[in-house]
Every structure is written in structure tokens, then in C-alpha cells.
Amino acid sequence: MADAPTSITVSVKIPTPLRKFTQGLDRVQSNGTTVGEVIDDLEGRYPGLKTKLVDDAGKLRRFINVYAGQDDIRFLDELKTALKSGDELAIIPAIAGGWR
């Protein structure tokens, strides 16, 4: 039986408000076997990005949604959600407001 890969490459969609950290890129490649590892990898490449996604307690910020494919990671294993090669993550800031 082959060992699990130590790192895989995934595509990450970056929302407009966070593109200032990625030199304007709307999609970047990142490495990691979990969502948390991918976020750590992104921080190494794009300093300052992680603090916009994760709070001081190491939890995903309340108004940030992350999807692995079509699945909201809050309903999976959050930052421990396992990824496989070719997966796509989408970072989506929640929009607050109300109807008038």
C-alpha cells in the first residue's frame, strides 16, 4: 500500500477584497493535504492573508466561508477538512445586510 502524499496542489479562488494580498490574482495554487495546511501555505506565499481568514483562536472567521468543491467546510471538518489533488477551494466573504 502506498503512503498518502505529504502535500498536494489545489486551486484557490481569491475574492476581490483579498486580492491585494495575492498581487491581484483571482486564483492561486497552494499546497496542503487539509484546508488548514493550504491556508498556512498561502500565508507563506502571501503574508497577511491568514489573519483575514482565521482568528487568534485558530478558527475560521465568522464572516468567511470556505468551500471545498461544492461543500462548505463548516459542515465537514472545518480547517481539518482533507483535500485531494485537483480540488478547488473557494474563499467567499459573507455579505451582511438586510432588506428594506
C-alpha positions in Angstrom: 0.0 0.0 0.0 1.4 3.4 -1.0 1.8 6.1 1.6 -0.6 9.1 1.5 1.0 12.1 -0.2 2.6 14.6 2.1 1.3 17.5 0.1 -0.9 18.1 -2.8 -1.7 21.1 -5.0 -5.1 22.7 -5.0 -6.5 25.7 -6.8 -7.8 28.5 -4.5 -10.3 31.2 -5.7 -9.5 34.5 -4.1 -12.3 37.1 -3.6 -11.8 40.6 -4.7 -11.3 42.1 -1.2 -8.4 39.7 -0.6 -6.6 40.1 -3.9 -4.4 42.9 -2.5 -2.5 40.1 -0.7 -2.1 38.0 -3.9 -0.9 40.8 -6.2 -4.3 41.0 -7.8 -4.5 37.3 -8.7 -8.1 35.9 -8.6 -6.8 32.3 -8.4 -3.7 30.8 -6.9 -2.2 27.4 -6.5 -1.4 26.2 -3.0 -0.1 23.0 -1.3 -1.5 21.0 1.6 -3.5 18.0 2.5 -6.0 19.9 4.6 -7.7 23.3 4.3 -5.6 24.5 7.3 -2.4 23.4 5.6 -3.4 25.2 2.5 -4.1 28.4 4.4 -0.7 28.1 6.1 0.9 27.6 2.7 -0.9 30.7 1.4 0.3 32.7 4.3 3.9 31.8 3.5 3.4 33.0 -0.1 1.1 35.9 0.6 1.8 37.3 4.1 -1.2 38.8 5.9 -3.8 36.7 4.2 -4.2 34.1 7.0 -5.2 36.8 9.6 -8.1 37.7 7.3 -9.3 34.1 7.2 -8.5 32.7 10.7 -8.9 34.3 14.1 -6.5 34.3 17.0 -8.0 31.0 18.3 -7.2 29.3 15.1 -10.9 29.1 13.9 -12.3 30.3 10.6 -13.5 33.8 10.9 -17.3 34.1 11.3 -17.9 36.1 8.1 -15.6 34.0 5.9 -16.9 30.9 4.1 -14.6 28.4 2.5 -15.9 25.8 0.1 -14.0 22.6 -0.9 -15.7 21.9 -4.2 -19.4 22.4 -3.5 -19.1 21.7 0.2 -18.9 24.3 3.0 -16.1 23.2 5.2 -18.1 24.3 8.3 -20.2 21.2 7.7 -17.2 19.0 7.1 -14.1 19.0 9.4 -13.6 22.8 9.1 -9.8 23.5 8.8 -9.0 19.8 9.2 -11.1 19.0 6.0 -9.0 16.7 3.9 -8.2 17.6 0.3 -7.1 15.6 -2.7 -5.1 16.6 -5.7 -7.1 18.8 -8.1 -9.5 20.0 -5.5 -10.7 23.6 -5.7 -11.1 25.9 -2.7 -13.3 29.0 -2.9 -12.9 31.7 -0.2 -16.1 33.7 0.0 -16.7 36.6 2.3 -20.2 36.6 3.8 -22.2 39.7 2.9 -24.2 41.3 5.7 -27.1 43.5 5.3 -30.9 43.5 5.3 -33.9 44.1 3.3 -35.7 47.5 3.5 
